[in-house]
Amino acid sequence: FMKRRRSWNRYPPGPASFPFIGTMLQIDHNNPHLSFTQLCKKYGNIFSLQNCWNNVVVLNGFKVIKEALVDKSEDFADRPFFAVYTQLEYRKNHGLILAKYGPSWKEQKRFILSALKDFGVGKKTLEDLVTEEAEHLCSSFSSKEGRPFDPHHLLNNAVSNIICSITFGKCSLYKEQNFQTLLNLLEESKKEESGFLTQLLHAIPALLFIPGIMQKAFRHQKELFGLLCDLVKMHKETWLPSCKRGIVDAYLEEVEKRKNDENSSFSEENLTLIIGDLFAAGTETTTSTLRWGLLYMVLHSNVQSKVQEEIDKVIGKNRPPKMEDQAKMPYTRAVIHEIQRVGDIVPLGLPHMTYRDTEVQGFFIPKGTTIVPNLSSVLKDEAMWEKPHHFHPEHFLDDKGQFAKQTGFMPFSAGRRACPGEQLARTELFLFFSRLLQHFTFRIPENHPRPSNDGYFALTRTPYTYQIQALLR
Ligand code: HEM
């Protein structure tokens, strides 16, 4: 391997690699984005690492990431192969997030984008759904009667209910108990995916033959897919082709239509993984952004007041917000964008892999190299933002106070693999956030310490638990 690597001229530089473990001990796996910032200072915006036998190249800063993910989109559209998953029988298909770049991924992504539209994204149907859920959320906040509470659980329920309705339909078959189990398993599965043990197993799949290690590493994931399988089965048993209750029914119709096509990527097993992907990618991300949002509002009460002033002026105190209001609310839009930028909830995006030999900024990157797009380095790029490490909504306002788009705003990534849930997430963020601030003023409870604006990393970057008071306005 080292011989082959030496023969690559212009391969990106990086720290010295040790036998077997490569550079794994030189990265803080609990805060890899921070280690990358340090390595950037030493090796520049493109550097290489070695996870045991795997070549990894980390891309940093807007210029580099745009060249790779946008200008050379296809070269960087693949996903690394995780040998570990071949040992997990429920992972034999690839769903969408982990699917290799190719016809099957294209078919599934096209389906998801069009199914999201069919079930309301970008239309009034989704707005109505989120508005209704926002009402329940406000009632739950009101029931705290101004007492201190942690909003995490209530926000997570609200966001999950939306993805549940789109996926399973409103007249859902899942019972409250199933729903809570699903959310708990999602949380636990996410923890299983991050951290040193899983990284080690991904790098050395042979370790999976150690008795009991699979159960230790992936117990919750296995349970999660078991539950999703049961839900799909229940849907299938009650499925009427004339009535599509949600993405699951639309998918089952596709499985039926293509049952004689041996090249079809639609199957019930793949459906389970696709639903898992939608829940995993669509719940935690939006919930964390809203959690960052409320946190920044209590830490910056002047910003909160300005958002409320704009809401009162444009929407008033009673009518629920609509998406069309956004056009007249530049300050609120800027605040939501700034929450996403500073919250930086997917700091390292998802790993990509080169689909062919390619080049970035003159560096040679061979086919099959794992690529880490350090999105955090774009959202906090010192060459692009006036105050990269501070909460400063003015980043998204022009001299006249109008909303100003910024090219460095890339929380949903870019290129072929970009997030298909962006529009859904934007709708949820605007409608939930503005409805909450229309109803309540959020405060740090008396005698409570000021919450930290720091976050912790486990695939996503989330705030530490905090308590707030929601005071009726
Ligand atoms: C992928 C961010 C919400 C579904 C991604 C990626 C990022 C991201 C950074 C990686 C793209 C890449 O590989 O380059 C976010 C953020 C969200 C959000 C910040 C909310 C604030 C959602 C929602 C859904 C969703 C609501 C549900 C529909 C997905 C899927 C992928 C993905 C399926 C994989 C796409 C592929 O591999 O082709 N997202 N996301 N996301 N996201 Fe989201």
Boltz pocket constraint, residues with backbone or C-beta under 6 A from the ligand:
constraints:
  - pocket:
      binder: B
      contacts: [[A, 96], [A, 97], [A, 98], [A, 109], [A, 277], [A, 278], [A, 281], [A, 282], [A, 283], [A, 285], [A, 286], [A, 289], [A, 345], [A, 346], [A, 349], [A, 350], [A, 351], [A, 410], [A, 411], [A, 412], [A, 413], [A, 414], [A, 416], [A, 417], [A, 418], [A, 419], [A, 420], [A, 421], [A, 422], [A, 424], [A, 425]]
      max_distance: 6.0
